[in-house]
Amino acid sequence: MIEETIISKAIIESYLGELLDSVESDVIIGGGGPSGLCASYYLSKSGYKTTLFERALKLGGGMPGGGVMFNRIVVQNEARELLDEFGIRYKEYKPGYYVANSLEATAALTDKAIKAGAKIFNLMTIEDVMVRDRFVAGVVINWSSVEMANLHIDPISFKSKVVIDATGHPCEITRIVENKSGGPLLTPSGKIEGEKSMWAEVAERFTIDNTKEAYPNLYVCGMAANAVFGGPRMGPIFGGMLLSGKRVAEIVMKKP
């Protein structure tokens, strides 16, 4: 016999237990696209208590859509070892260019991150940031449905030593900090530089170069890094996104 209330209790108790345990973390990541998932995997694998919030129902950011809704992505030679790391199958298209199924890639990244210990909460939006004495100390979250319905519902706060903005093109977390911190960002102008038009070759390099601290205790990766520091977009080649996620994890792990 199946009892519906037991099912309800199992879901509520399991979920709330994990949510309560995540109120204080070593690292909070905003955005469950390829760079955010990749960062959460490497950080969790290295023993960092890592929490990731994704506003959408499903993870992956722009990766599942591939290019123009053809669910394929391209990864260049420099990032091929990451495909192997995550168990993502691929085929060589031409020397230095590898094609993978974007849905498999999304599933593999998610699977590896969760099994490494990352706590991932979908349908949650980071609507504000905790700034203390000019450094980021955590985030303020609410249900995405609350935002979508334009309801006036107060949010709750989650504390962390580091916050990573992996929100993609809008660089939403950094934008909040820029608007509310009262201090300059660590960019040449002290403000968000803005994303430039598509140039895949340059963008792939810039995505990694721009993966760094944007404000004390706030780091950017993936397309958020290019938007904040003024690099171009790259389209459906994802090697730089994966390498950026790994790079930001390495930077955070070197932080004193």
C-alpha positions in Angstrom: 0.0 0.0 0.0 1.3 3.5 -0.9 0.5 6.3 1.5 0.6 9.8 -0.1 1.5 11.6 3.1 4.6 9.5 3.6 5.7 10.6 0.1 5.1 14.2 1.0 7.0 13.9 4.3 9.9 12.2 2.6 10.2 15.0 0.0 9.8 17.9 2.5 12.1 16.4 5.2 14.8 15.5 2.7 14.7 18.9 0.9 14.5 21.0 4.0 17.4 19.2 5.6 19.7 19.9 2.7 18.5 23.5 2.5 19.1 24.1 6.2 22.6 22.6 5.9 23.4 25.0 3.1 22.5 28.3 4.9 26.3 28.6 5.6 28.7 27.4 2.9 32.3 27.9 1.8 31.2 28.9 -1.7 27.9 29.9 -3.2 27.5 29.8 -7.0 24.8 31.7 -8.8 23.9 30.0 -12.1 23.8 26.4 -13.1 25.2 26.7 -16.7 28.3 24.9 -17.8 30.8 27.1 -16.0 28.9 27.1 -12.8 28.4 23.3 -12.8 32.0 22.8 -13.7 33.1 25.1 -10.8 30.8 23.3 -8.3 32.3 20.0 -9.3 35.9 20.9 -8.8 35.2 22.8 -5.6 33.1 20.0 -4.1 35.6 17.4 -5.2 38.3 19.3 -3.3 36.2 19.4 -0.1 34.7 22.9 -0.3 31.1 23.1 1.0 29.5 24.4 -2.2 25.9 25.5 -2.8 24.6 26.4 -6.3 21.4 28.3 -7.0 19.7 28.1 -10.4 16.7 30.3 -11.2 15.3 28.0 -14.0 13.6 24.7 -13.8 16.4 22.9 -15.5 20.2 23.2 -15.4 22.6 23.8 -18.2 22.1 27.5 -19.1 22.4 27.8 -22.9 24.2 24.5 -23.3 21.1 22.3 -23.9 20.0 24.4 -26.9 23.4 24.0 -28.6 23.5 26.2 -31.7 20.1 27.4 -33.1 18.4 24.6 -31.2 20.6 21.9 -32.8 21.6 20.1 -29.6 25.2 19.8 -30.4 28.2 21.8 -29.0 31.7 22.2 -30.2 34.8 22.1 -27.9 38.3 23.0 -29.0 41.4 20.9 -28.4 42.4 22.8 -25.2 39.3 21.6 -23.4 39.1 18.0 -24.6 40.5 16.6 -21.4 37.5 18.1 -19.5 35.1 16.1 -21.7 37.1 13.1 -20.7 37.0 14.1 -17.0 33.2 14.3 -17.1 32.7 11.3 -19.2 31.1 13.2 -22.1 31.4 11.4 -25.4 32.5 13.3 -28.5 33.7 12.9 -32.1 36.5 14.8 -33.8 35.0 16.9 -36.6 38.2 18.4 -37.9 41.6 18.5 -36.2 41.2 20.5 -33.0 37.3 20.6 -33.1 35.2 18.1 -31.2 31.4 17.7 -31.3 29.4 16.5 -28.3 25.7 16.1 -27.6 24.7 19.1 -25.5 22.1 17.2 -23.6 24.6 14.5 -22.6 27.0 17.2 -21.6 24.5 18.9 -19.4 23.5 15.7 -17.8 27.1 14.6 -17.2 28.1 17.9 -15.6 25.1 17.9 -13.3 25.7 14.2 -12.4 29.3 14.7 -11.6 28.7 17.9 -9.6 26.0 16.4 -7.4 28.0 13.2 -6.8 31.0 15.3 -5.9 28.9 16.8 -3.1 27.6 20.1 -4.5 24.2 21.1 -3.2 22.1 22.4 -6.1 18.8 24.1 -5.7 16.9 24.9 -8.9 13.9 27.4 -9.1 15.7 29.8 -6.8 16.7 33.3 -7.7 19.5 35.3 -6.2 17.8 38.7 -5.8 20.3 40.5 -3.6 23.8 40.2 -2.2 25.1 40.5 1.3 27.9 43.1 1.4 29.8 43.8 4.6 32.5 46.4 4.9 33.0 46.4 1.1 33.3 42.6 0.7 30.7 40.1 -0.4 29.5 37.8 2.5 26.7 35.9 0.9 23.5 36.1 -1.1 19.8 36.7 -0.6 17.4 34.2 -2.4 13.8 33.8 -3.2 11.7 31.4 -5.2 11.8 32.1 -8.9 8.0 31.8 -9.0 7.8 34.7 -6.5 9.8 36.9 -8.9 7.8 35.7 -11.9 4.5 36.4 -10.2 5.7 39.8 -9.0 4.7 39.0 -5.4 5.9 41.0 -2.5 7.5 38.1 -0.5 10.5 38.7 1.7 13.6 36.6 0.8 16.1 34.8 3.1 19.9 35.0 3.4 22.6 32.5 2.8 26.2 33.1 4.1 29.4 32.1 2.4 33.1 33.0 2.3 33.0 33.4 -1.5 30.3 34.0 -4.1 30.8 33.1 -7.8 28.8 34.8 -10.5 28.0 32.3 -13.2 24.8 33.9 -14.3 25.9 34.3 -17.9 25.4 37.3 -20.2 23.4 39.3 -17.7 26.1 39.0 -14.9 23.2 39.5 -12.5 25.1 39.1 -9.2 27.9 41.5 -10.2 25.3 44.0 -11.4 23.6 43.9 -8.0 26.9 44.6 -6.3 27.7 47.4 -8.7 24.3 49.0 -8.0 24.3 48.6 -4.2 27.8 48.2 -2.8 28.8 51.9 -3.0 32.3 51.0 -4.2 34.0 50.4 -7.5 34.3 47.0 -9.1 37.8 45.6 -9.8 37.5 46.4 -13.5 39.4 49.1 -15.5 36.5 51.5 -15.2 35.3 50.4 -11.8 32.0 49.4 -13.5 30.7 46.5 -15.6 32.5 46.9 -19.0 29.8 45.1 -21.0 29.8 42.2 -23.4 31.1 42.8 -26.9 29.9 41.3 -30.2 30.7 37.7 -31.2 34.3 36.7 -31.9 34.8 33.1 -30.9 38.6 33.0 -31.2 39.1 36.0 -28.9 36.2 35.2 -26.7 37.5 31.7 -25.8 40.8 33.2 -24.6 39.1 36.2 -22.9 36.7 34.0 -21.0 39.5 32.3 -19.2 41.6 35.5 -18.8 38.6 37.4 -17.4 37.8 34.6 -14.8 38.9 36.4 -11.7 37.8 38.5 -8.7 35.3 41.3 -9.7 34.8 42.6 -6.1 36.2 41.4 -2.8 35.0 37.8 -2.4 33.0 37.9 -5.6 34.4 36.0 -8.6 33.1 35.8 -12.1 33.3 32.9 -14.6 31.9 31.9 -18.0 30.0 34.6 -20.0 29.5 36.6 -16.8 33.3 37.1 -16.8 33.3 38.5 -20.3 30.3 40.7 -19.6 31.9 42.2 -16.5 35.4 42.7 -17.9 34.4 43.5 -21.5 35.1 40.5 -23.6 33.2 39.3 -26.7 30.7 36.4 -26.8 31.6 33.2 -28.5 28.5 31.3 -29.5 28.1 27.5 -29.3 31.7 26.6 -28.6 31.9 25.6 -25.0 35.5 24.8 -24.2 36.2 28.2 -22.7 33.1 27.9 -20.5 34.3 24.6 -19.0 37.9 25.8 -18.6 36.6 29.0 -17.0 34.6 26.9 -14.4 37.7 24.9 -13.6 39.8 28.1 -13.5 37.5 29.9 -11.0 37.6 26.8 -8.7 41.4 26.8 -8.8 41.5 30.6 -8.0 39.1 30.2 -5.1 41.1 27.2 -3.7 44.2 29.3 -3.7 42.5 32.0 -1.7 44.0 32.4 1.8 
